[in-house]
Amino acid sequence: MKRLGNSTLDQDIARRLKSFGLDEEMWPRVVNQIKKHTITVPSMFSRRRKLKAINMDAWDDIDARDALTYGIARWTRQSIQQNDVGNLNIHMTSTMGKVLTQFRAFMLVSHAKQFLHNIERRDFAAFSSMMWSLFTVATHTSCRPMSTHRVERIRQVFRGKFISD
């Protein structure tokens, strides 16, 4: 098995699933229910099929359904920058704390929810997501001055040709 950092891909996936509340005993039950009750349609873009409905109402295993629902809710709260109870210190949510941070709690929460969480994961998916975001920011930061300079040059040429002083 291919090694990613200090663990294999299977170990990384198992650790991620466990962080969402799906342990090694529950995950096969969830997969079994998904295979049994989902509706798929042919995909226009690949040879695989596209998921149309999970049909959680028809699941036989209620514990598996609850575990998947809980895992999706946890993943959604982790992915979306939504302040949950306990994300910030009690003093940061008071009036004085808001004045001190100038209502910029979003940056503090995103630092805790995304950056620190991905560092703790220590797997290739977390590393690649951080590197792609860093690459995108660096590319944008380096290309913006060049594009601004070219736009200004086009304006100067346009003024010289069509506007008489």
C-alpha positions in Angstrom: 0.0 0.0 0.0 1.2 3.5 -0.8 2.6 5.4 2.1 1.4 9.0 2.8 3.4 10.5 5.5 3.5 8.3 8.5 0.5 6.1 7.6 -1.1 4.4 4.6 -4.0 5.7 2.7 -6.4 3.2 4.4 -5.3 4.4 7.8 -5.7 8.0 6.8 -9.3 7.3 5.5 -10.1 5.4 8.7 -8.8 8.2 10.9 -10.9 10.8 8.9 -14.0 8.7 9.2 -13.4 8.3 12.9 -13.1 12.1 13.3 -16.6 12.3 11.7 -18.0 9.7 14.1 -17.9 6.7 11.8 -15.7 4.0 13.4 -14.5 0.7 11.9 -17.6 -1.2 12.9 -20.1 1.4 11.7 -18.6 2.3 8.3 -19.3 -1.1 6.7 -22.9 -1.0 7.9 -23.3 2.5 6.3 -21.7 1.4 3.1 -24.0 -1.7 3.0 -27.1 0.5 3.4 -25.9 2.9 0.8 -25.3 0.1 -1.7 -28.7 -1.4 -0.9 -31.0 1.6 -1.0 -29.4 4.3 -3.3 -30.7 5.3 -6.7 -28.1 5.9 -9.4 -28.3 7.1 -12.9 -25.8 6.9 -15.8 -23.3 9.7 -15.7 -22.8 11.9 -18.8 -19.2 12.6 -18.0 -17.7 9.3 -16.9 -18.3 5.5 -17.1 -19.4 5.4 -13.5 -22.9 6.1 -12.3 -24.1 9.3 -10.7 -25.9 9.2 -7.3 -29.4 10.5 -7.5 -30.9 9.7 -4.1 -29.6 8.0 -0.9 -33.2 7.1 0.3 -32.3 7.3 3.9 -36.0 6.8 4.7 -35.8 3.2 3.4 -32.8 2.2 5.4 -33.2 -0.9 7.6 -30.3 -0.1 9.9 -31.4 3.0 11.9 -28.1 3.3 13.8 -26.2 3.4 10.5 -28.5 6.1 9.2 -28.1 8.2 12.4 -24.3 7.7 12.3 -24.1 9.0 8.7 -26.4 11.9 9.4 -24.2 12.9 12.4 -21.1 12.5 10.3 -22.4 14.7 7.6 -23.5 17.3 10.1 -20.0 17.3 11.7 -18.2 17.5 8.3 -20.5 20.4 7.2 -19.8 22.4 10.4 -16.1 21.8 9.9 -16.1 22.8 6.3 -18.3 25.8 6.5 -17.0 28.7 8.6 -19.9 28.8 11.0 -19.3 29.7 14.6 -20.3 26.9 16.9 -20.6 27.1 20.7 -17.2 26.8 22.1 -15.2 27.9 19.1 -14.1 31.1 20.8 -13.3 32.1 24.3 -16.2 33.5 26.3 -14.4 36.9 26.5 -14.1 37.0 22.7 -17.9 37.0 22.3 -18.5 39.7 24.8 -18.8 43.4 23.8 -15.2 44.2 24.9 -13.8 41.2 23.1 -15.6 42.2 19.9 -14.2 45.7 20.2 -10.7 44.3 20.7 -10.9 42.0 17.7 -12.9 44.6 15.7 -15.6 42.0 14.9 -13.0 39.9 13.1 -13.7 36.6 14.8 -14.0 34.9 11.4 -10.3 34.9 11.0 -9.7 33.4 14.5 -12.4 30.7 13.9 -11.1 29.9 10.4 -7.5 29.5 11.8 -8.8 27.1 14.4 -11.2 25.2 12.2 -9.2 24.8 9.1 -5.5 25.4 9.5 -5.0 23.8 13.0 -7.4 21.0 12.2 -5.5 20.2 8.9 -2.1 20.3 10.7 -3.5 17.8 13.3 -4.7 15.4 10.6 -1.2 15.0 9.1 -2.3 13.3 5.9 -1.9 13.9 2.2 -5.4 15.3 1.6 -4.9 18.0 4.3 -1.5 18.8 2.9 -2.7 19.1 -0.6 -5.7 21.3 0.3 -3.4 23.7 2.2 -0.8 23.7 -0.7 -3.4 24.4 -3.4 -4.9 27.3 -1.4 -1.4 28.7 -0.9 -0.6 28.2 -4.6 -3.8 30.0 -5.6 -3.1 33.0 -3.3 0.5 33.2 -4.5 -0.5 33.1 -8.1 -3.2 35.7 -7.7 -0.8 38.0 -5.7 1.9 37.7 -8.3 -0.4 38.1 -11.3 -2.5 41.0 -10.1 0.2 43.7 -10.4 1.1 42.5 -13.9 -2.5 42.7 -15.0 -3.0 46.1 -13.4 0.1 47.4 -15.2 -1.2 46.1 -18.6 -4.6 47.7 -18.1 -3.0 51.0 -17.3 -0.8 50.7 -20.4 -3.8 50.0 -22.6 -5.6 53.1 -21.1 -2.6 55.2 -21.9 -2.4 54.0 -25.5 -6.2 54.4 -25.9 -6.0 58.0 -24.6 -3.1 58.8 -26.9 -4.8 57.5 -30.1 -8.4 58.7 -29.6 -8.4 61.6 -27.2 -6.8 64.8 -28.4 -5.5 67.2 -25.8 
